[in-house]
Each structure stands twice: as C-alpha cells, then as structure tokens.
C-alpha cells in the first residue's frame, strides 16, 4: 500500500480543522483548504477561529513544526479529506453543492492513485455522487477497474465526535470506514490508524453513510420522547425533571433530558436525509423530527404567556444561543430561533441576550432594534422574565438571589433555585 505523505483537508470548520490538526500532530504534512481567507490566515498564524478545547494547542504546535499550513487553493496531495457542510434544502433533501465545489478543486490535481475521503455527513449515495462528479470532470481517470486509465480510491468516513470533546474523541472513538471498493476502505483505514486508537470498522460506502444518519436519528427519536414528556408534564402540572429522575431508576429505562429543541449540524439535520431517501417508510423518524422542530415554538408561547400579566415594558432575558453547553457553535440552534420569534413578536419589549461564548449577535438576530447582547448579570437585572435556553456552566452557576422576583422559564433544568419566589416552567 502506497505511503500517504501529504494530506489535503478541504474545509477547516468544526470537523475539518481538528482532523487536519490531529493528522499533522502525528507527523503527516497537511494542507488545510478553506474558502474563507480569515480562517486560512488564522490557521497559518497557529490560531483557531472558533472555540474547541485543546484544539489550539494542536494547531499551534503543528504549524510551528511545519506540519500544518492552510490555503484557499487546493494542492496536489496523496489523500484528500472533504469535510464541508451538507445542509438541507427547502424540501429537506441534502444540498451537495459544497461537496461538488470541493470536487471541482480536487479534480485538476489528480494523477491517479490518490485516496479521496468524504467525511461530511451525507445521505446514502453521496460518496458515489462525489466520485462520479470527479470522473465526469476527469474522464481520463477510473475507479481502478480499467487497465487503460489510472485509478483513484474513494471512501466515506463519517465523523462521530461531540463538540467540546472533539480532540479526545477523534482519538478514542471507533470509526466506520466505507469504501466504494474494498481497496479504498483499507487504504482509508490505514490513514485513520495514524491517530485513531478506537476500532476502525470497514464496510461499503452506502452503509457507512447510513450508519451516521442512523446514529443521529436514534438520538433524535429519544430526545423527542423527552421533549414530548416535558410538554405533557406541563399540561398535567408535573415537574418533568423529577419525573425523568424517578423513571430512570428503573434498571432498563434511561430517558434523556428535554430542552428547547434540537440543534447542531448533525442531529437536527441528518434524520431528514433518511426521510428524503425513504419517505413512506420513515414514519417514526419523521414524527420525532417534527416533535423536536416544534419545541422552539412551544417555548416561545410559554414566554408570551408569562408576559401576559406583566407591565407592557417588561423585558425578557434569554440565556444562551449555542446549540449545546460551553461552546460557541450556533448551527441550527433552537435558541436562536426562539430569540428571533421573541424579537419579532414583542416589538415593544427589549430582548436581553446573554451568550458568554460569542462577541456579537449572529446574523439571524443582528440589526434588530429590540435585541441586545449583554452580560448574564446585566440581562437578568434588566428583565422580568428569564428564559434559560442553554445550560452553560456560567448559567448553572447563577446565584439564586439574582433571580428573586423574576419569572424563570428553565428549558434545561439548569438552575437550582431553592425556595426563592421565582416561577419555574419548562
């Protein structure tokens, strides 16, 4: 098997940059490619353009040792890892345009013998689509099945890491590698074995694609059960957190925690790829997605109801915008959706947003006259209604005294409020 000395990682986001850094830390020459010049400049300066524990140390070390660099142009390499976004369209099918753009950059550099890995979470058939797209651009190449043409190897290796623990889980988690051919799967396995201490499991590309979607859909269905329980519990006057705590004492029950919805680039998106692939058969997966997609609107109505008996100028505090605790990742965040609904519906009230992990409002909220990004303490001080949307450590450590006299809507069960007179809802 040919040695892989140089790897190009296409897309330096929350998955691409950690993957590039961990490969470079293990002695591989890595060139990261991104369309954003600011990201390229940051990486070349040994800096990280987003929050992820321990990533900065890896990037700074790899850059200083000369193993990692970044560029806006795709270079010639022995292997290419594509880690670009795969959002869904209005019809909730996958948008493969970012993968196609990456393929257009890679195709002119190929000579034959290269390994191409799609890491982006993708619907079944996306890896084959990328490969076919490249061969349409380079008809002089093949998948190694034509003696007269140089061959390329194409595989899919979905990421399986948790934001906030990426640098740990890249090393410790098992990986699934699916090749368009067995040879492609084995060569991709050889590359990931440079840093992955978990078991590396090989299969075909479509099964690998589906495995990632199934993992996230499993989570989504279970979160939907918890979210539906929270709505039912509110109607029946039951504390959902106490209910789940008691039910989980059964030896075969492990109910997840409810929240304001589901966010992130995976769980909030991936189940729709299965629904799009098999719409008539994906009834449970579709329903779970609909339950979770509807939860932000339910939280919004809870806030509006809480304001009904308060003075017209009473302000609202929104705690958290990220899709999960202690990170700055805002992708598909239900908290942003809720804040946007509040801003649009409550034009005569100020919405005080506190998100300790960002320095400015995201584009969905920026420019709105009645919404402002302030500190946690200031947002609570100004507001009559406090809405907890993310259980950041900084939120969980809020002193109960700050909340005396406030109406608190805690969608995360994050606050230990003791006996003070705040009203609690979920």
For each residue, the residues with C-beta under 8 A, 3 or more apart:
1: 186 187 190
2: 78 113 187
3: 78
4: 7 28 78 79 115 187 190 191
5: 28 29 78
6: 28 29 30 31 75 76 77 78 79
7: 4 20 23 28 29 30 31 77 78 79 80 81 191
8: 30 31 32 33 74 75 77 79 80 81 106
9: 12 16 17 19 20 23 30 31 32 33 80 81 83
10: 16 33 74 80 81 82 83 84 102 105 106
11: 15 16 33 34 82 83 84 85 98 102 120
12: 9 16 17 20 32 33 34 36 39 40 43 70
13: 16 17 34 50 83 84 85
14: 17 18 50 52 163 166 265 329
15: 11 18 19 83 119 159 161 166
16: 9 10 11 12 13 19 20 32 34 81 83 84 119
17: 9 12 13 14 20 21 32 43 48 55 59
18: 14 15 21 22 52 55 58 161 166 167 170
19: 9 15 16 22 23 81 83 119 159 170
20: 7 9 12 16 17 23 24 30 32 68 81
21: 17 18 24 25 30 55 58 59 62 68 167
22: 18 19 25 26 58 167 170 171 195
23: 7 9 19 20 26 28 30 194 195
24: 20 21 27 28 29 30 58 62 65 67 68
25: 21 22 58 61 62 67 195
26: 22 23 194 195
27: 24 67 194
28: 4 5 6 7 23 24 67 194
29: 5 6 7 24 67
30: 6 7 8 9 20 21 23 24 62 67 68 69
31: 6 7 8 9 69 70 71 75 77
32: 8 9 12 16 17 20 40 43 68 69 70 71
33: 8 9 10 11 12 70 71 72 73 74 75 105
34: 11 12 13 16 39 40 43 70 72
35: 72
36: 12 39 40
37: 40 41 72
38: 41 42 49
39: 12 34 36 42 43 49 70
40: 12 32 34 36 37 43 44 70 71 72
41: 37 38 44 45 70
42: 38 39 45 47 48 49
43: 12 17 32 34 39 40 46 47 48 49 59 63 68 69 70
44: 40 41 63 69 70
45: 41 42 63
46: 43 59 60 63 64
47: 42 43 56 59 60
48: 17 42 43 51 52 55 56 59
49: 38 39 42 43
50: 13 14 328 329
51: 48 327 328 329 357
52: 14 18 48 55 56 163 164 166 167 327
53: 164 165 167
54: 57 58 167 168
55: 17 18 21 48 52 58 59 166 167
56: 47 48 52 59 60
57: 54 60 61
58: 18 21 22 24 25 54 55 61 62 167
59: 17 21 43 46 47 48 55 56 62 63 68
60: 46 47 56 57 63 64
61: 25 57 58 64 65
62: 21 24 25 30 58 59 65 67 68
63: 43 44 45 46 59 60 66 67 68 69
64: 46 60 61
65: 24 61 62 68
66: 63 69
67: 24 25 27 28 29 30 62 63
68: 20 21 24 30 32 43 59 62 63 65
69: 30 31 32 43 44 63 66
70: 12 31 32 33 34 39 40 41 43 44
71: 31 32 33 40 74 75
72: 33 34 35 37 40
73: 33 105
74: 8 10 33 71 80 102 105 106 109
75: 6 8 31 33 71 109
76: 6 109 111
77: 6 7 8 31 80 109 114
78: 2 3 4 5 6 7 113 114 115
79: 4 6 7 8 114 115 116 117 191
80: 7 8 9 10 74 77 106 114 115 116 117
81: 7 8 9 10 16 19 20 117 119
82: 10 11 99 102 103 106 116 117 118 119 120 130
83: 9 10 11 13 15 16 19 119 120 159
84: 10 11 13 16 98 99 101 102 120
85: 11 13 98 120 265
86: 94 95 96 98 99 120 121 122 123 126 269
87: 94 95 269
88: 92 93 94 95 269 272 273 276
89: 92 93 94 95
90:
91: 276
92: 88 89 272 275 276
93: 88 89 123 272 273 276
94: 86 87 88 89 122 123 126 273 276
95: 86 87 88 89 98
96: 86 99 100 122 126 129 130
97: 100 101
98: 11 84 85 86 95 101 102 120
99: 82 84 86 96 102 103 118 120 122 126 129 130 133
100: 96 97 103 104 130 133
101: 84 97 98 104 105
102: 10 11 74 82 84 98 99 105 106 130
103: 82 99 100 106 107 130 133 134 137
104: 100 101 107 137
105: 10 33 73 74 101 102 108 109
106: 8 10 74 80 82 102 103 109 110 116 134
107: 103 104 110 134 137 138
108: 105 137 138
109: 74 75 76 77 105 106
110: 106 107 114 134 138 141 152
111: 76 114 150
112: 141 149 150 151 152
113: 2 78 150 151 152 153
114: 77 78 79 80 110 111 152 153
115: 4 78 79 80 152 153 154 155 184 187 188 191
116: 79 80 82 106 130 131 134 152 153 154 155
117: 79 80 81 82 154 155 156 157 188 191
118: 82 99 122 126 127 130 154 155 156 157
119: 15 16 19 81 82 83 156 157 158 159
120: 11 82 83 84 85 86 98 99 126
121: 86 158 159 212 213 216 265 266 269 270 273
122: 86 94 96 99 118 126 127 156 158 209 273
123: 86 93 94 126 209 213 273 274 276 277
124: 206 209 210 213 273 277
125: 128 129 206 209
126: 86 94 96 99 118 120 122 123 129 130 156 209
127: 118 122 130 131 154 155 156 178 180 205 206 208 209
128: 125 131 132 180 205 206
129: 96 99 125 126 132 133
130: 82 96 99 100 102 103 116 118 126 127 133 134 154
131: 116 127 128 134 135 143 152 154 180
132: 128 129 135 136
133: 99 100 103 129 130 136 137
134: 103 106 107 110 116 130 131 137 138 141 152
135: 131 132 138 139 141 142 143
136: 132 133 139
137: 103 104 107 108 133 134
138: 107 108 110 134 135 141
139: 135 136
140: 149 150
141: 110 112 134 135 138 149 150 151 152
142: 135 145 146 149 150 151 152
143: 131 135 151 152 153 154 180 181
144: 151 152 153 181 183
145: 142 151
146: 142 149 151
147:
148:
149: 112 140 141 142 146
150: 111 112 113 140 141 142
151: 112 113 141 142 143 144 145 146
152: 110 112 113 114 115 116 131 134 141 142 143 144
153: 113 114 115 116 143 144 179 180 181 183 184 187 188
154: 115 116 117 118 127 130 131 143 179 180 181 184 205
155: 115 116 117 118 127 177 178 179 180 184 185 187 188 205 208
156: 117 118 119 122 126 127 177 178 179 205 208 209
157: 117 118 119 175 176 177 178 188 192 208
158: 119 121 122 176 208 209 211 212
159: 15 19 83 119 121 212
160: 169 173 174 175 176 212 215
161: 15 18 165 166 169 170 173
162: 165 166 169
163: 14 52 166 264 324 327 329
164: 52 53 324 325 326 327
165: 53 161 162 168 169
166: 14 15 18 52 55 161 162 163 169 170
167: 18 21 22 52 53 54 55 58 170 171
168: 54 165 171 172
169: 160 161 162 165 166 172 173
170: 18 19 22 161 166 167 173 195 196
171: 22 167 168 195 196 197 198
172: 168 169 197 198
173: 160 161 169 170 196 198
174: 160 198 199 200 201
175: 157 160 192 196 198 199 200 201
176: 157 158 160 201 203 208 211 212
177: 155 156 157 185 188 189 192 200 201 202 203 208
178: 127 155 156 157 185 202 203 204 205 206 207 208 209 211
179: 153 154 155 156 182 183 184 185 186 187 188 202 204 205
180: 127 128 131 143 153 154 155 184 204 205
181: 143 144 153 154 184 185
182: 179 185 186 202
183: 144 153 179 186 187
184: 115 153 154 155 179 180 181 187 188
185: 155 177 178 179 181 182 188 189 202 203 204
186: 1 179 182 183 189 190 202
187: 1 2 4 115 153 155 179 183 184 190 191
188: 115 117 153 155 157 177 179 184 185 191 192
189: 177 185 186 192 193 200 202
190: 1 4 186 187 193 194
191: 4 7 79 115 117 187 188 194
192: 157 175 177 188 189 195 196 200
193: 189 190 196 200
194: 23 26 27 28 190 191
195: 22 23 25 26 170 171 192
196: 170 171 173 175 192 193 200
197: 171 172
198: 171 172 173 174 175
199: 174 175
200: 174 175 177 189 192 193 196
201: 174 175 176 177
202: 177 178 179 182 185 186 189
203: 176 177 178 185 207 208 211
204: 178 179 180 185 207 208
205: 127 128 154 155 156 178 179 180 208 209
206: 124 125 127 128 178 209 210
207: 178 203 204 210 211
208: 127 155 156 157 158 176 177 178 203 204 205 211 212
209: 122 123 124 125 126 127 156 158 178 205 206 212 213
210: 124 206 207 213 214 274
211: 158 176 178 203 207 208 214 215
212: 121 158 159 160 176 208 209 215 216 266 270
213: 121 123 124 209 210 216 217 270 271 273 274
214: 210 211 217 218 274
215: 160 211 212 218 219
216: 121 212 213 219 220 266 267 270 271
217: 213 214 220 221 270 271 274 285 288
218: 214 215 221 222
219: 215 216 222 223 256 267
220: 216 217 223 224 262 267 268 270 271 285 288 289 292
221: 217 218 224 225 284 285 288
222: 218 219 225 226 255 256
223: 219 220 226 227 256 258 259 262 267 288 292
224: 220 221 227 228 287 288 289 291 292
225: 221 222 228 229 255 256 288
226: 222 223 229 230 244 255 256 257 258 259
227: 223 224 230 231 258 259 261 291 292 295
228: 224 225 231 232 291
229: 225 226 232 233 240 243 244 255 258
230: 226 227 233 234 240 258 426
231: 227 228 234 235 295 298
232: 228 229 235 236 238
233: 229 230 236 237 238 239 240 243 426
234: 230 231 237 238 240 302 425 426
235: 231 232
236: 232 233
237: 233 234
238: 232 233 234 242 243
239: 233 242 243
240: 229 230 233 234 243 244 258 413 426
241: 244 245 257 413 426
242: 238 239 245 246
243: 229 233 238 239 240 246 247
244: 226 229 240 241 247 248 255 257 258
245: 241 242 248 249
246: 242 243 249
247: 243 244 250 253 255
248: 244 245 253 254 255
249: 245 246 253
250: 247 253
251:
252:
253: 247 248 249 250
254: 248
255: 222 225 226 229 244 247 248
256: 219 222 223 225 226
257: 226 241 244 412 413
258: 223 226 227 229 230 240 244 411 413 426
259: 223 226 227 262 295 334 411 412
260: 295 296 299 334 335 338 389 411 412
261: 227 268 292 293 295 296 299 334 337 338
262: 220 223 259 267 268 292 293 295 332 334
263: 267 268 322 323 324 331 332 333 334 335
264: 163 267 268 323 324 329 331 332 333
265: 14 85 121 268 269 329 331 332
266: 121 212 216 269 270
267: 216 219 220 223 262 263 264 270 271
268: 220 261 262 263 264 265 292 323 332
269: 86 87 88 121 265 266 272 273 332
270: 121 212 213 216 217 220 266 267 273 274
271: 213 216 217 220 267 274 275 282 285 286 288 289
272: 88 92 93 269 275 276 289
273: 88 93 94 121 122 123 124 213 269 270 276 277
274: 123 210 213 214 217 270 271 277 278 282 285
275: 92 271 272 278 279 282 285 286 289
276: 88 91 92 93 94 123 272 273 279
277: 123 124 273 274 282
278: 274 275 281 282
279: 275 276 282 286
280:
281: 278
282: 271 274 275 277 278 279 285 286
283: 286 287
284: 221 287 288
285: 217 220 221 271 274 275 282 288 289
286: 271 275 279 282 283 289 290
287: 224 283 284 290 291
288: 217 220 221 223 224 225 271 284 285 291 292
289: 220 224 271 272 275 285 286 292 293
290: 286 287 293 294
291: 224 227 228 287 288 294 295
292: 220 223 224 227 261 262 268 288 289 295
293: 261 262 289 290 296
294: 290 291 297 298
295: 227 231 259 260 261 262 291 292 298 299 334
296: 260 261 293 299 300 334 337 338 341
297: 294 300 301 341
298: 231 294 295 301 302
299: 260 261 295 296 302 303 334 338 387 389 409 411
300: 296 297 303 304 338 341 342 345
301: 297 298 304 305
302: 234 298 299 305 306 409 425
303: 299 300 306 307 316 338 342 385 387 409
304: 300 301 307 308 345 346
305: 301 302 308
306: 302 303 310 385 407 409 423 425
307: 303 304 310 314 316 346 349 384 385
308: 304 305
309:
310: 306 307 314 384 385 407
311: 314 384
312: 348 349
313: 348 349
314: 307 310 311 349 383 384 385
315: 349 350 351 352 382 383 384 385
316: 303 307 342 346 349 350 351 352 383 384 385 386 387
317: 352 354 379 380 382 383 385 386 387 406
318: 321 335 338 339 342 351 352 353 354 379 387 389
319: 354 376 379 386 387 388 389 390 392 395
320: 335 354 355 388 389 390 391 392 395
321: 318 330 333 335 336 339 353 355 358 362 365 389 390
322: 263 325 327 328 329 330 333 335 355 357 358 390 392
323: 263 264 268 327 329 330 331 332 333 334 335 390
324: 163 164 263 264 327 329 390
325: 164 322 390 391 392 393
326: 164 357 392 393
327: 51 52 163 164 322 323 324 357
328: 50 51 322 357 358
329: 14 50 51 163 264 265 322 323 324 333
330: 321 322 323 333 336 358 362
331: 263 264 265 323
332: 262 263 264 265 268 269 323
333: 263 264 321 322 323 329 330 336 337
334: 259 260 261 262 263 295 296 299 323 337 338 389
335: 260 263 318 320 321 322 323 338 339 389 390
336: 321 330 333 339 340 362 364 365
337: 261 296 333 334 340 341
338: 260 261 296 299 300 303 318 334 335 341 342 387 389
339: 318 321 335 336 342 343 351 353 365 371 389
340: 336 337 343 344 364 365
341: 296 297 300 337 338 344 345
342: 300 303 316 318 338 339 345 346 351
343: 339 340 346 347 351 365 368 370 371
344: 340 341 347
345: 300 304 341 342
346: 304 307 316 342 343 349 351 370
347: 343 344 370
348: 312 313 370
349: 307 312 313 314 315 316 346 370
350: 315 316 370 371 372 382
351: 315 316 318 339 342 343 346 368 370 371 372
352: 315 316 317 318 372 374 378 379 382 383
353: 318 321 339 361 365 371 372 373 374 379
354: 317 318 319 320 373 374 375 376 378 379 380
355: 320 321 322 358 373 390
356: 375 376 392 394
357: 51 322 326 327 328 392
358: 321 322 328 330 355 361 362 373
359:
360: 366 373
361: 353 358 365 366 371 373
362: 321 330 336 358 365 366
363: 366
364: 336 340
365: 321 336 339 340 343 353 361 362 368 371
366: 360 361 362 363
367:
368: 343 351 365 371
369:
370: 343 346 347 348 349 350 351
371: 339 343 350 351 353 361 365 368
372: 350 351 352 353
373: 353 354 355 358 360 361
374: 352 353 354 378 379 382
375: 354 356 378 379
376: 319 354 356 379 380 394 395 398
377: 380 381 402
378: 352 354 374 375 381 382
379: 317 318 319 352 353 354 374 375 376 382 383
380: 317 354 376 377 383 386 398 402 403 406
381: 377 378 402
382: 315 317 350 352 374 378 379
383: 314 315 316 317 352 379 380 386 406
384: 307 310 311 314 315 316 406 407
385: 303 306 307 310 314 315 316 317 406 407 408 409
386: 316 317 319 380 383 403 406 407 408 409 422
387: 299 303 316 317 318 319 338 409 411
388: 319 320 391 395 408 409 410 411 412 414 415
389: 260 299 318 319 320 321 334 335 338 339 411 412
390: 319 320 321 322 323 324 325 335 355 395 412
391: 320 325 388 395 396 412 413 414
392: 319 320 322 325 326 356 357 395 396
393: 325 326 396 397
394: 356 376 397 398
395: 319 320 376 388 390 391 392 398 412 414 415
396: 391 392 393 414 415
397: 393 394
398: 376 380 394 395 402 403 415
399: 402 403
400: 403 404 415 416 417 418 420
401: 404 420
402: 377 380 381 398 399
403: 380 386 398 399 400 406 408 415 417 420 422
404: 400 401 420 421 422
405: 421 422
406: 317 380 383 384 385 386 403 422
407: 306 310 384 385 386 422 423
408: 385 386 388 403 415 417 422 423 424 425
409: 299 302 303 306 385 386 387 388 424 425 426
410: 388 413 414 415 417 424 425 426
411: 258 259 260 299 387 388 389 426
412: 257 259 260 388 389 390 391 395
413: 240 241 257 258 391 410 426
414: 388 391 395 396 410
415: 388 395 396 398 400 403 408 410
416: 400
417: 400 403 408 410 420 422 424
418: 400
419:
420: 400 401 403 404 417
421: 404 405
422: 386 403 404 405 406 407 408 417
423: 306 407 408
424: 408 409 410 417
425: 234 302 306 408 409 410
426: 230 233 234 240 241 258 409 410 411 413
